[in-house]
Amino acid sequence: MASRPLTSVFLILLVGSVTDSSAAFDPIIRFPTTRTMTVDSRSNSDGEGLYCASWHLAAETNNAGAWTQIPSRCFSYFKYYMTGKRYDSDCEVVANFSLSFASTVQMDPDGKDAWIFDIDEALLTNLPYYMDHGFGSEVFNESCWDEWVALAKAPAIPSSLNLYNALKQMGFKIFVLTGRGEHQRQDTSKNLELAGYAGWEGLILRGASDVGIPATVYKSERRSVLVNEGYRIHGSTGDQWSDLLGFAVAKRSFKLPNPMYYIP
């Protein structure tokens, strides 16, 4: 019988600081190469649950490098994790640490104190989609994904919605920076609003010139534009390391759990 999943550990990473438009950005942790990793799937003597929990930790901490699918033997483990109480609890802990940090920020009356959110598995959960697509055990299908996005039915992550609203009340300008394409703007905006999000300062999507650019570079370039406009990026929330690393990084970056897919 498989053992119950072990406690997942997620890093809350101080990746750099942004002070003004002339600041130089030198992240503490470098993004790894995007070489596809081959994960050893040999049986663990302590059972499938132990192996899958260890693989989960390696993926979340970026020790697994680039990967395309969860190990097939871990389907039940990740189904249990994503649909049980553990995932919601992990997200809530990250949100609480985020809010604790935000409360220490000395807000400036110039209105340039900013916080950046990714969308998928950061503001919205696509769990209904991944429940029909193996919780990450299937190879990503862009056509199926685009059909799901067009439905605009992804629900909010409750703890992220609470954090989002609290940050707005504190006076942070919210920028939503996503890897979704510009052609999905209407569906994306509709989904965010239906899920309860409103009042963002900017919704930034990939344009035609961004196609093929790695997420780390694309998001760094977009953050750099904000910094050059005078914004101080105090916090950044995302489910992928590519949401958080690179240049023009936030003073504090907060990594949400996502064991279902990896974006370099």
C-alpha positions as CSV (number, residue, x, y, z in Angstrom):
1,M,0.0,0.0,0.0
2,A,1.3,3.4,-0.9
3,S,2.2,5.7,2.0
4,R,0.5,9.0,2.5
5,P,2.2,11.9,0.8
6,L,4.9,13.7,2.8
7,T,4.7,17.3,3.6
8,S,5.7,19.4,0.6
9,V,8.2,22.2,1.1
10,F,8.0,25.3,-1.0
11,L,10.7,28.0,-1.1
12,I,9.8,31.6,-0.5
13,L,12.7,33.1,-2.3
14,L,14.4,36.5,-2.0
15,V,15.6,36.9,-5.6
16,G,16.7,40.5,-5.8
17,S,15.6,44.0,-5.3
18,V,14.3,46.8,-7.5
19,T,14.8,50.3,-6.3
20,D,14.5,52.6,-9.3
21,S,14.8,52.7,-13.0
22,S,18.5,52.9,-13.0
23,A,19.0,49.8,-10.7
24,A,21.1,46.9,-11.9
25,F,19.5,43.4,-11.4
26,D,21.6,40.5,-10.5
27,P,19.4,37.5,-9.2
28,I,20.8,35.5,-6.4
29,I,19.8,32.2,-8.0
30,R,20.4,31.6,-11.7
31,F,17.8,29.9,-13.8
32,P,19.0,26.4,-14.8
33,T,19.5,25.2,-18.3
34,T,16.4,23.9,-20.1
35,R,17.9,20.5,-20.9
36,T,15.2,17.9,-20.5
37,M,15.8,15.8,-17.4
38,T,15.3,12.0,-17.3
39,V,13.9,11.1,-13.9
40,D,14.8,7.7,-12.5
41,S,11.6,5.8,-12.1
42,R,12.9,2.8,-10.3
43,S,10.9,1.7,-7.3
44,N,11.6,3.3,-4.0
45,S,12.0,0.8,-1.2
46,D,9.6,2.8,1.0
47,G,6.9,2.8,-1.6
48,E,5.4,4.9,-4.4
49,G,4.1,7.6,-2.1
50,L,7.6,8.3,-0.8
51,Y,9.1,8.4,-4.2
52,C,6.4,10.7,-5.6
53,A,6.7,13.1,-2.7
54,S,10.4,13.3,-3.2
55,W,9.9,13.9,-7.0
56,H,7.4,16.6,-6.1
57,L,9.9,18.4,-3.9
58,A,12.6,18.2,-6.6
59,A,10.2,19.7,-9.1
60,E,9.0,22.5,-6.9
61,T,12.5,23.5,-5.8
62,N,13.7,23.4,-9.5
63,N,16.2,20.6,-8.8
64,A,14.5,18.5,-11.4
65,G,15.3,21.0,-14.1
66,A,13.1,21.0,-17.2
67,W,10.5,18.3,-17.4
68,T,7.5,17.7,-19.6
69,Q,5.3,15.2,-17.7
70,I,5.0,13.9,-14.1
71,P,6.1,10.3,-13.7
72,S,3.2,8.0,-14.7
73,R,3.5,6.1,-11.5
74,C,2.7,9.3,-9.6
75,F,-0.7,9.9,-11.1
76,S,-2.6,8.9,-7.9
77,Y,-0.3,10.9,-5.7
78,F,-0.8,14.2,-7.7
79,K,-4.5,13.6,-8.0
80,Y,-4.7,13.3,-4.3
81,Y,-2.5,16.4,-3.7
82,M,-4.4,18.6,-6.2
83,T,-7.9,17.6,-5.2
84,G,-7.4,17.2,-1.5
85,K,-6.8,19.8,1.2
86,R,-3.0,19.9,0.9
87,Y,-2.8,22.1,-2.3
88,D,-5.2,24.7,-0.9
89,S,-3.3,24.7,2.4
90,D,0.1,25.2,0.7
91,C,-1.3,28.1,-1.4
92,E,-2.7,29.7,1.7
93,V,0.6,29.6,3.5
94,V,2.4,31.3,0.6
95,A,-0.3,34.0,0.5
96,N,0.0,34.6,4.3
97,F,3.8,35.0,4.0
98,S,3.2,37.4,1.0
99,L,0.8,39.5,3.0
100,S,3.2,39.6,6.0
101,F,6.0,40.9,3.7
102,A,3.6,43.4,2.1
103,S,2.7,44.9,5.4
104,T,6.3,45.9,6.0
105,V,6.5,48.0,2.8
106,Q,6.7,51.7,3.3
107,M,4.2,52.9,0.7
108,D,5.1,56.1,-1.2
109,P,2.4,58.6,-2.1
110,D,3.6,58.7,-5.7
111,G,1.5,55.5,-6.4
112,K,4.4,53.6,-7.9
113,D,4.5,50.7,-5.4
114,A,3.7,47.6,-7.5
115,W,3.0,43.9,-7.2
116,I,3.0,41.4,-10.1
117,F,0.9,38.3,-10.4
118,D,1.0,35.5,-13.0
119,I,-2.4,34.1,-13.9
120,D,-2.5,30.3,-14.4
121,E,-2.0,28.5,-11.1
122,A,-1.3,31.8,-9.5
123,L,-4.6,33.8,-9.6
124,L,-6.7,31.2,-11.4
125,T,-6.6,27.4,-11.0
126,N,-7.0,25.3,-14.1
127,L,-7.7,22.2,-12.1
128,P,-10.9,21.4,-14.0
129,Y,-8.9,21.2,-17.2
130,Y,-6.1,19.1,-15.7
131,M,-8.6,16.7,-14.1
132,D,-9.5,15.8,-17.6
133,H,-5.9,15.7,-18.8
134,G,-4.2,13.5,-16.3
135,F,-2.9,16.0,-13.7
136,G,0.2,16.6,-15.8
137,S,0.7,13.0,-16.9
138,E,-0.3,13.9,-20.5
139,V,1.9,15.8,-22.9
140,F,0.6,19.4,-23.2
141,N,-1.9,19.9,-26.1
142,E,-2.1,23.6,-27.1
143,S,-5.3,23.2,-29.1
144,C,-7.1,21.7,-26.1
145,W,-5.7,24.3,-23.9
146,D,-6.8,27.2,-26.1
147,E,-10.3,25.7,-26.1
148,W,-10.3,25.7,-22.3
149,V,-9.1,29.3,-22.1
150,A,-11.9,30.4,-24.4
151,L,-14.4,29.1,-22.0
152,A,-13.2,31.6,-19.3
153,K,-14.3,29.2,-16.6
154,A,-11.1,28.8,-14.5
155,P,-12.0,29.5,-10.8
156,A,-10.0,31.7,-8.5
157,I,-7.5,30.3,-6.1
158,P,-9.2,31.5,-2.9
159,S,-6.1,32.5,-1.0
160,S,-4.7,34.4,-4.0
161,L,-8.0,36.3,-4.4
162,N,-7.8,37.3,-0.8
163,L,-4.2,38.4,-1.2
164,Y,-5.0,40.3,-4.4
165,N,-7.8,42.3,-2.7
166,A,-5.7,42.9,0.4
167,L,-2.8,44.3,-1.7
168,K,-5.2,46.6,-3.5
169,Q,-6.5,48.0,-0.2
170,M,-3.0,48.6,0.9
171,G,-2.4,50.8,-2.2
172,F,-0.3,48.5,-4.3
173,K,-0.7,48.8,-8.1
174,I,-1.4,45.3,-9.4
175,F,0.1,44.2,-12.7
176,V,-1.0,40.8,-14.2
177,L,1.8,39.4,-16.3
178,T,0.9,36.2,-18.2
179,G,2.3,33.9,-20.8
180,R,-1.1,33.8,-22.5
181,G,-1.2,35.4,-26.0
182,E,-2.6,38.8,-26.9
183,H,-5.3,37.0,-28.9
184,Q,-6.6,35.7,-25.6
185,R,-7.0,39.1,-23.9
186,Q,-10.8,39.2,-24.0
187,D,-11.3,35.7,-22.7
188,T,-8.6,36.2,-20.1
189,S,-10.0,39.5,-18.8
190,K,-13.5,38.0,-18.7
191,N,-12.3,35.0,-16.7
192,L,-10.4,37.1,-14.2
193,E,-13.5,39.3,-13.7
194,L,-15.9,36.3,-13.4
195,A,-13.5,34.8,-10.8
196,G,-13.7,38.0,-8.7
197,Y,-10.5,39.9,-9.8
198,A,-10.9,43.6,-10.7
199,G,-9.0,46.9,-10.6
200,W,-5.6,45.8,-12.0
201,E,-3.3,48.5,-13.3
202,G,-2.2,46.5,-16.3
203,L,-2.9,43.2,-18.0
204,I,0.2,42.2,-20.0
205,L,0.1,39.3,-22.5
206,R,2.5,38.0,-25.1
207,G,2.4,39.9,-28.4
208,A,3.4,38.6,-31.8
209,S,7.0,39.7,-31.3
210,D,7.2,37.7,-28.1
211,V,6.5,34.3,-29.8
212,G,9.3,31.9,-29.2
213,I,11.0,34.0,-26.4
214,P,11.6,32.0,-23.2
215,A,9.2,32.9,-20.4
216,T,12.1,34.0,-18.2
217,V,13.3,36.5,-20.8
218,Y,9.8,37.7,-21.8
219,K,8.7,38.4,-18.3
220,S,12.0,40.0,-17.3
221,E,11.7,42.4,-20.3
222,R,8.1,43.3,-19.3
223,R,9.1,43.9,-15.7
224,S,12.0,46.1,-16.9
225,V,9.5,48.3,-18.8
226,L,7.6,48.9,-15.6
227,V,10.8,49.7,-13.7
228,N,11.8,52.2,-16.4
229,E,8.4,53.8,-15.9
230,G,9.3,54.4,-12.2
231,Y,7.4,51.5,-10.6
232,R,9.0,49.8,-7.6
233,I,8.2,46.1,-7.8
234,H,8.0,45.0,-4.2
235,G,6.4,41.6,-4.7
236,S,5.9,39.0,-7.4
237,T,3.7,35.9,-7.2
238,G,3.9,33.0,-9.7
239,D,3.8,29.2,-9.9
240,Q,6.8,28.9,-12.2
241,W,10.4,29.8,-11.6
242,S,10.3,31.5,-15.0
243,D,7.7,33.9,-13.5
244,L,10.2,35.0,-10.8
245,L,13.8,34.8,-12.0
246,G,15.8,36.8,-14.6
247,F,16.3,40.5,-14.4
248,A,14.2,43.5,-13.1
249,V,13.0,41.0,-10.4
250,A,10.9,41.9,-7.4
251,K,12.3,42.6,-4.0
252,R,10.5,39.5,-2.8
253,S,9.2,36.7,-5.0
254,F,6.7,34.1,-3.9
255,K,6.5,30.6,-5.5
256,L,3.2,28.9,-5.5
257,P,3.0,25.1,-5.9
258,N,2.4,23.6,-9.3
259,P,3.5,20.0,-9.9
260,M,1.4,19.6,-13.1
261,Y,3.6,21.4,-15.6
262,Y,6.9,23.2,-16.1
263,I,7.5,26.3,-18.2
264,P,11.2,27.3,-18.8
